[in-house]
């Protein structure tokens, strides 16, 4: 399901006005959730944030408003990670064009952005040398270090994006399911009030 459809669905929950204590409590829990999100990224494991979500869901009345806010926070972080992933590739392409008069873009077209981190360093260096055979040994050394750093960063960001997408989908699926149950309960209650259910 697309991000936009999920976001629309999650915003359909009715929420009660929050008092000052409730607002402070929610903000504290949101901060805790994002700390656990960062831990999930750092450890490459989903259970830190998933455990937090499951504890909220285990309550007699799951705090849907809180979970919706956490989902929005995770979505914003996901968008930032995707942007950073794009910029890693874009920045190195610009530097290569301006400083070394070479173009690596044919090897890493925009439609294969998610695979940029899989680019072979040696293939890239050979390709750039063919474009500009006048590159000095120092130039090639600088290029190698620059590309290696860029690819390492892209690899880290790729894994972070994959983890963030998983956690966002996990939250969204729970919220969608709870929303469906809420709507069904509301319909059932309305039918009972009308004497349609015996």
N, C-alpha and C positions, 0 to 999 in steps of 0.2 A: 504494500500500500504506500502511496506517495506521502511525503512529509506533510504536504498541505492538507490532505484528507485526514491524516491523523490529528493534525493540530486543530482542524475544525471540529472533529469529533470530541476531542478532549475539552474544548471550550464550551461544550453543551451542558456540562454539569451545573446544576443549580447549587450555589454556595450561600451559606448563611453569612450575615455580616460578622466580621471578626472584631472582638474586643481587643483592648490594648495588650492584655496578657496573651491572648490567643495569637495575635499578630507577632508578638515577640517570640512565642514558642515556635510558630511556623518558620520564622526567619532563622531561628537557631537550628531547626531540623533541616532546613534547606542548605544551610552552611555545612552541616554534618554530611548531608547527602553528597554535596560537591567535593568534600574532602575524601569521601569514599570513592567517588568517581575518579578523582586524581589517583587514588591508590590503585584502583582497578587498572588504569592505564599504566602506571609505573610497574605493577606486578604482572601485567598481561593476564590477569585473571578477573572474571566477571563477578565472582561471589561477594567481594566487599560491598558493592552497591546493591547487588541482588538480595543479599541478606537483609540490608536495611529496608528494601521494598517489601520483602516477605514479612518482616516484623510489623510493618504498617498494615499490610493486608490481613494479618492474623488478628487484628483488633476486632472487637464486636461490630464496630462501625468504622470501617476503613476510612482514613482521612483523604477522601478523593480530591479535595481542593489542594492539599499538600502534594499529593502525588502528581497532580496536573502541573503544579508549579515546578516540581522537580523535573518533570518531563520537558517543560519549556526550557529550564536551565540546561539540561543535557542537550537539547536541540540546538541552543545557541552555541554551546561549546563545540558541537559537531560541525556547525557551519564555520566556526573559526578554524577548526582543524582542517577542514576541506580547503579553505582559503589559503591557509599556510602551506598546505601540500602543493597547491597550484603555484604559489609564489616561489617555492624552492626551485622548481623547474624553470619558471619564468625568469627569475633573477640570474641563474647561471647562463641561460641563453642570451640574455642582454649583455652580460659581462663578456661572453665569448665573442659576440658580434662587435662590441665597441672596442675592447682591449686587444683582441687577437685577430679580428677580421675573419672569423670562421663562423659557420652556422651549423648548429647541431640539431636544429628543429626537424629535419627530415627523419632522423632516427627516433625522435620522441614527439610525434604529432599530438596536438591537443586531445584528439579522440582516444588516445592511449595513455592519458595522464596517470591513471591508477597503476600502470605498469612501469612508470619511469624508474622506480627503484630497482627494476630488474635489468636495466641497461647494463651491458657488459662494459666495464671500464676500458679494457684493452680494445674492444671494437670501436668505442667512442674515440679513443686517442688515435687509432689508425685512420679513422674517418676524418678527423680534424687535420691530421698531418697531410692527407691527400689534398685537402682544400688549400692548405698553406704550407708548402714544403720548406718555406723560409723560416719556420719556427726554430728558434735556438734550443739547445739542450735545457737551458734555464727556463725557457718558455714551456717546454714540454713537462718539466718538473712541476712548474706552477699549475699547469693545466691538470696534471694528474692529481695533485693534492686538492685542487678546487673541486674537481669532479667527484673525487672520493668522498670529500666532506658533504657535498650536495647529495650524493646517492645514499650516504649513511643517514643523513637527516630525512630524506624522502622515505627511507625504509621505516624509520621510527614513526613518522607521521602516518604512513600507510597503515601500520599496525594500530596506531591510536584511533584512526578513522574507523577501522573495522570494529574495534572494541566499542567505540562510541555509538556506532550504528546498531550493534547488537544490543547495547543497553537501552538505547532509545526505543528500539522495536519491542524489547521486553516490557518496558514500561507502557508503551502504547497499547500493546496487546492486552495487558491487564486492565488498563483503563477502558478500552473498548468493550471488553467482556463485562466489566462492572457496570458500564453505562447501559448495555443491553439488558442486564438483569434489573437495573433500576427502572428502566422503561417498562419491562414486563410486569414488575411488581406494581408499578403505578397503574397500568392497565387493569391488572387483576383487582386492585383495590377499588378502582372506579367501577368495574363490573359488579363487585360485591355491593357497593353503595347503591347501585341501580337495581339490585335484586336479580342480576342476570346469572350469578353463579350460585348454585344450590348445593 
